[in-house]
Structure formats: C-alpha cells, structure tokens
Amino acid sequence: MKNSTSANYHLDSIDKEIIYMLMDNAKTSLAHISKNVGISTTAVHQRIKKLEHAGVIENSISFLNPKKIGYKVISYIGVFLDQPSHYPEVVKALKEINEVVEAHYTTGNYTIFLKVLCKDNDHLMTILNKLQKLKGVTRTETFISLEQGIYRQLKV
C-alpha cells in the first residue's frame, strides 16, 4: 500500500544509490546492492520497502524494446478535442488501443498528447483512423520520431 501523503520524501545518499542501481537494473540482487552501498541486505530490503510505501519507487518492471518485436515506428500525436469535457471518455477509448502507450492532458495547442508505437506507416494510418473516429476528436497532428537521443529516468 502506497503512502498518499503529498509531502516530499527525503532521500539520503544511500537511498539514491539504491534507486540508481534499481533504475539501471530492476533485477539487481539485494546482496549486490548491499555490497555497493555498504549496508546489510536486510537494511537494503527495509529501505526499498520504505521507498515503495512512500510511492518513491512505483514499479519494478522490465521494458520491452519495441523495435525488437516489430514496432518500428514511434510517433507522437497531438489530439484536438472540440470540448475539454470529452477528455475522460476519449482517454477511456484510448486505453482500449494497445498501441497508445502514453496519453497526456496538456496545455497549448493540443488537448491530449500521445505516444504511439506502430509496426509501420500503414499500421500508424490504421491507428490514426481509429483516433479520428472517436467522439469529441476534431483532428490530430502526427510527429514521427526518427531517433531517440535520450532515454532515461529522472536522477534525484
């Protein structure tokens, strides 16, 4: 169960080192972390549990490389809604489209900004047609990523 307090959690240098090691490889053993940060495996385990409880660490997951499984086109799509009140129902519909991996309610020109993974341009066109048929969507604007120059998590 996560702590729902809005206060910032104080991270000491050992917490940060543990986090960095887990960010690099979520499967890093407690023994390996213990050896590198200079505390017992029990203490490492307790710190990780505290970080999880505080919501600092949310998940320990493995990331798929989309290109290795055939998703070679990464696109960002700005979605224009005719009314912001359509946002909840559009997001609900977007959750049913597997290729939509991120959706952000934004300021600026777009109401929603999406990250979408597709196998090729034909697949992207199919997704765009689905998006443009959603109730409330007036138009979309698509950007195709040619290369991802930075891929990291926030260092604290």
N, C-alpha and C positions, 0 to 999 in steps of 0.2 A: 504494500500500500504506500502510495506516494504522499509526502507531506504537501499540503496545499497552501502553505504559507507563502506570501508574496515576498518575504524578506530575502535578501541576497544571502547565499550560503558562503561562509568564509572558507576559502581553500588555502591550506598551508602548502609548503613546498613538497611535502611527501604526497599529499592528495594530488597535486598537479602531476608529479612524476607517475603516479599510479594511473591517472587518467590518460596521460600521453602514451604510456605503454599499452593500455587497453585500446586507445584510438588507433594505434599502429597495428595491433593485432588483438582482437577481442578474445582470442583463444589462448592468450598468454597465461601460463600457469601461475598460480599463487606463489609457488616456490621460486620461479624465475623473477617475479616482481619483488618478492621478499629479499632475494639476494641483491637486487639492484638498488633498492631503496633503503636497505639496512634495518628492516624491522621483521618481526616474526610473520610466518604465514597466517597465523591466527589474527594478528593485528591488521594485516593486509585485507583479509576477509572481512573483518569488522568495519574497516574504513570503506570498502566497496559497498557493503550493505547500507552504511550511513549515507553514502553518496546516492545510492539508489532510492533510499527512503526520502531523501531531501529533493529528489527529482533532478539532481545534477546529472546523473547517468540515467538515461531513459531506457535504452535498449542495448542488448549485446547481440548484434546481428552480423551476418556475412552479406556482403554486397555482391550481386551478380554483375559481371561485365556484359552489358547489353550487346556489344558487338560480337562477343564470342557465341551468343545464342541467336544471332541473326538479326538483331535490331541495330541496323547500321545508320539510321537517320535519327538524330536528336534535334527536336525542334522546340521552339518557344512560341506560344500562340497567345496573342492579346485578344481577349474576348470583350466585345462591346455588348452591354445589355441595354434594352430600351428603358428599363426601370431597375434601380438597385434592389427593389423588393423581390425581384426574380432570383436573386443570388442564392438563397437556400435551396430552391428547387433545382436550379441549374447545377449546383455543387452535388446534390443528391444524384442527379443524372450522370454527372462526370465520374462519380465513384463507380459507376457501372461500366465505364470504358477502361479496360485494363491498361491500355497504352498511356493513359494520363497518369503520370507518376507524381506530379505536384500541381497544386492549384493555390493561387494566392489572390486574396481580395486586396486590390491595390488602389492607390491614389493615382492621379494622372489620367492619361488617355483611356486606359483600359479599366474595365470593372474587375476583370479576372485575368490573371497571367498564368499560363500553363506551361509545364514541361511535359513533352510528349515523346515517347520512344516508338519508332516505326521501323519496319523491315526495309522499306524502300519508299520512293516517292509515290508510287501507286497506293501503297498502304496509307501513307500520310494523307493522300487525297480522300480515301475512304473515311478516315477519322475526321477530316475537315467537313465532309458532307454530313456526318453524324452531328458534329458540333453545331453546324449552321442550321440544323433542323430543330434544335432544342428551343422550347418555348422561352421567349424573352431575349434570345440571342439575335442581335441585329446584323452583326458582321464580325469577322475575325481578321487578324493580321498575323502572318506567319513569318518566323525567322528560323532559318536552318543553321545549326551550329556546324561549322567546318572543322573545328578543333577545340578541345577543352584544354586550355593552357594551365589552369589551376584546378586542383581537386583536393580539397582538404576540409577538415573541421576547424572550428574556432579554437585557437590556443588561448588559454587563460593565464 
